[in-house]
Amino acid sequence: MNNGIRASADDLEDGEFTNAATADQEPAGHLPDPKSQNAFAELMKPKPRSPSREPDRRSEPDRRSAKTTMLGRDGLRQYTADPESFPQSRVVYYNDKFVVINDLFPKATVHLLILPRDPNINVLRPQEAFDDPVFLAECQAEEKKVRELVASELRRKLGRYSATEQARLNAMDAEDVPDELPAGRDWQAGIMSGTHANPSMNHLHIHVLSKDLHSECMKKRNHYLSFTTEFLIGMEQYPLAKNDPRRHYGHFPEDMHCWRCGKNFKNKMARLKEHLEDEFEEWKKE
């Protein structure tokens, strides 16, 4: 008998908001115009280093995004139907096939969602939707682009703390900036992505986020387990075999293990949260 908790994502966060903005407003920072079809290229431009205490408000909910929670499990539909109505604090970019947004309740330092726009497909469970090889290939290609965005944003936010990034930063600050910068830290190695086996939202979405899982929104056991177990199905793992148990994922395991050191915190979320704070400080210094 499996005594683990029922495996279900909790993307909606019970409709709760933290630090809700009082009006639609553009945040400080460097996110591109969401109406631009070349937002990816814009985000990849070198970013100036920010003061260590500069507030980063791009994940705070705006009024327009807050209204999507009134739709419950259908809350993602508005982004795919009308992305231009959202501020750039929420919609990073969009094109004819996809909308990419900052997760309303991010579970890591950087957490984006890829939302396919085709209403004939985006209401399917990912296990069935990705049986279509053409659609799967399109989503895998978009996921690679978004991984680049997340890596770029991690570099912008955490690069100044990273030992392996210092040579690159020093070269950028030099009086004569070299034509080719040092590679710096491999930020791609700090990213994970995929879909949840049992999504809590009705519309298909692909998570692309940093591995640190350091966030005020990381509150519950199922939040953590949904990104550290086979419940997160990587895009490279699709299509699933017809008998793959992840097509009908049952229960989470009882124990929670640190993503970085492997220590077992069993079911003690408060202790794990404290530990994740320490691990985040060490991870960003690598």
N, C-alpha and C positions, 0 to 999 in steps of 0.2 A: 504494500500500500504506500502511495506517495503522499507524504505529509507536507510537501512544499506548498507554497502559496500559489494560487491560480495564476498562470502566466498571462498577463495582460499589460500592454503599455498604458501609460497614464498621461498622454500628451496634452490633454485638456486641463490638467491641474485643477480639476473641480471648479473651473471658472474663476479661480483666484487671480488677483493682480497684485504686483508689488511695484511701488514707485510709479504709479500710473501718471502719465502726463495729463495736464488739464486742458490741453488743446493740441491740435496737429501742429507740429513744429519740426524743423530740420535740426538734427543733432550736430554738435561739433564733431569734426572728423573728416574722413576722406572718402566716404562712400560715393559711388558714381550716381549720376542721374539715372533712375530706374527706367526711363523712357528710352535711354540710349541703347542701341543694339550692340554697341562696342564697349559695354561696361566692363567686360572681362579684361580687355586691354588697358582700360583706364585704371582698374584696380591693381594691375601688375606694375604700374609705374613706381619708381622709388618713392617712399614716403618719408617725410622729415620725422625725426625722433620727437616724441612728445614728452613734456614734463612728467615726472613719475606720478604726480598726483592729479594729472588731468583727468576729469571725469569722462567716462566712455558711456554715452547714453544711447548708443545705437540699438541696444536690446530692450530699452524701455518701451512699454506699450503706449502707442498714441491712441487718440480717441477712435479713429477709424478701425484700428486693429482690435481695440477693446470690444467694439460692437460685434465682432465675429464670434465671440464666445457665446452670444445669445443664440447662435445657431447650433450649439452643442457639438455633436459628432460631425456635423456638416460645416464646421467653422472654416475649413480650408477652401471651401468652394468659392468664396468671394475673391480670393487672391487669384485664382485661375480665370475667373470670369471677368474681373475688372481690376487688373493689377495697377493700372495707371492712377487709380483713385487713392492709392496708399502712398504715404511719404517714403522717402528713401531710407529712413530709419528701419523700415520693415521690408520693402521690396528692393532687393539688391539689383536684380536685372530681370528682364523677361524677353521672350521671343515668341514666335508663333506656336511653339510646341511646349515650352517650359516657362515656369515662373520660379525664381529662386528667392527665398525670403530668409530673414533672420528668424530663428525659432522664437515664438512668443514666450516660451518658458525654457530658455537654454539650459542644458545640462552640462555645459563645459565652457571654457573660455571663449571658444568660437563654435557656434552651432548653427548651421544652415540647413534648410530643407529645399529639396528639389521637388516641384509639383508639376507633374505632367498635366497638360491642359485638355487633352482630348476627352470629352465627356463620355464617350463610348467605352473608354478603357480605364479612366482614372477612378471609376467606382468599383473596380474589381480588386480582390485581394491580390497582393503582389505575387503570391505563389502561382496564381492562375494567369495574371496579366503578363508575367515574364515567361510564360510558355510560348508566347509569340516571339519568334526570333528577331523579327524586324524591330518591334517595339523595344525589346531587351537591348539590342545593339544601340538604339538611339539613346536610351537611358544610361547605358554604360559610358557612352561617349560624353554625355553631358556631365556625368558624375566625375569624369577625369578633369573636366574644365573647372568644376566647382572645388575639387580637391586643391587645385592650384590657387584658387581664391582664398581658401581657408589657410593654406600654407603662407600665403602673402600676408594675411591678416595676423597670423600668429607671429610672424617676423616683425610686423609693425608694433604689435602690442608687447611682445616679450623679448625681442632681440637684444635690447640693451642689457638684459640680465644674463644672457647666455654667454658662457665662456667660448664656445665654438663659433660664435657670431662676431667676436671682437675684431678679428682681422678684417672682416668685411666692413664693419662700422668705421674702423680706423681709416681704411682706404677711401670710404665715402667722405670722411671729414678732412682728408688730406688737401693741401693747397693745390696739388696737381692730381686730380682724380684719375686713376688708370682707366684705360679703355675697357678693360675686362676686370671686374671685381672678383675677389676671392669668393669661392662657393658659399662659405659660411655653413651654418647648421642645416642639416637635412630636415626641414620642417615637415616634409611629406611623411616622414617616419612617425610623426606624432599625430597622425590623423587616422580615424576609422570611419567607415561608412556602411550603409546598408538599410534594410527595411526591417521592421519588427514583424515577428511571426503572427502576432495577434494585435494589429494596430487598434488604437482606441478611437481613431478618426476614420470617417467613412471614405475619404478620398486618398488615393495613393500618394505617398510621399516618401522620399529617400533622405535619410539623415546623413549629413556629412559634418563631422565634429572632431574637435581635438580630444586626444585620449585622456587628458587630465581629469575629466569629470569633476571639475572644480567650479561649483556654482551654488548660489543661494537656492536655486530651484531644485537642486539635488536633495530631496527631502525624504523620500520613501524607499523602502527596500526594493520595490518593483521598479523604481526609477533606475537604481543602480544595476540591478540584475538584468534589466532589459538591454543594457549596453555591454555587459561583461559575460554573457552566456551565449549559447547558440540561438537564443531568441533573436539576436541581431544577425540577420542573414546578409552576408556581404554580396555586393553586386556580382563579383567574380564567381560566386557559388551558384548563380542561376544559369540555366533552368534547373529546378530541382527534379530529382527522379520521382516517379509517380508514387513510390513507396517511402519517400523520405519523411521521417517523423516530423520534420519542421513544417510540413504542410498542415499538420494538426497538432501543434505544440501544446502540451498539457500543463505541466506545473514547473515552476522555477525550482532550482535546487534550494536546499535549506540554508546553505552557507554562502557568505559573501567574502570573496577574496580580493585583496588589494590588487588593482590592475598593474601596479608597478613592481611591488616586492613579493606578492603572492600570499601575504599574511592572511590568515583566516580570522574574520571577525564574527563568524557564525551569523546570528541574526541581530547583532548590536549596531544599529544604524548610527547612533550618536557617537560611539567610539570610532566607527569607520569614518564619519565626517571629520572628526578631529585629526585622524591619521591622514586623510586626504589633503588637509591643509598643509601638513608637514611635507608630504610627498610632492605637492605642487611647488612649494618653495625650492625643493631640491631639483625637481624636473626642469624648471625654467632656467636653472643655472647651468645645466649641462652644456 
